[in-house]
């Protein structure tokens, strides 16, 4: 009987990749964020997953639901460089990337780095800047580099962009181009808190007594550790039938009569990376169908476009993606 009992632990999948340090790090980050943020566990999980998957996140919600503070807290719980850029209608690409400045001493142009040169970038109200400023992010988000005056400047890793936007207000806003939306791994929707969470928020605010919300948060994970964790996530196993499951889901978006624009191969890669991150967060070194289903909506909802006829009927991308998830057969 002893041999039978020990066999499962010997064959345990978690023994192939040691995820204990990664899980401890995630627990520390969640502990720090929960000192300030009440609820929003789904958002926090997705933000952490996006870091592990080395992807960017777009956080969407009405004003006052802790979009900006959550991103700031996440950055503060990590021992990495942090930069915040407030997007405004008069913001120019050089205000983000940097510009060449003439040096009188040596009669040469010196490149002065912009705020994008950091590890974690918070772009607040990303849809308030015009198209040319948003386009300045295309190269740096995809290739982790910027090209200025013919010179390439590599970003220091890890490099993660967290952007916020308000879905309601239209005054002074510009719709994000599809090419830019496609560069975000996740689009995270934030809802209002429930009554219990609202009471807890008020109690915490009352007990602050003038203290800063972020003062009680300390940094735990270094840049080296984050890069190490990202490497571990890449090693997570994915069976061939699950690869086919992701492909079936993506192809279904392209053939769906309710969708004007389906998902690209970048979307299928994003689901693969995100499901690996969710598996690692759960302490597994293998992906399950549940990880893929969990990744589908935040990965796809900003990449597909509903046909005008269905949009007029009030059909949303989230509803169609749910139908696709239910329609595609789960591999056994």
Secondary structure, 3 states (H helix, E strand, C coil): CHHHHHHHHHCCHHHCCCCHHHHHHHHHHHHHHHCCCCCCHHHHHHHHHHHHCCCEEEEECCCCCCHHHHHHHHHHCEECCEEEEECCCCCCHHHHHEEEEEECCCCEEEEEECCCCCCEEEEECHHHCCHHHHHCHHHHHHHCEEEECCEEEECCCCCEEEEEECCCCCCCCCCCCHHHHCCEEEEEECCCCCHHHHHHHHHHHHHHCCCCHHHHCCCCEEHHHHHHHHHHHHCCECCHHHHHHHHHHHHHHHHCCCEEECCCHHHHHHHHHHHHHHHHHCCCCECCHHHHHHHHHHHHCCCCEECHHHHHCCCCHHHHHHHHHHHCCCCC
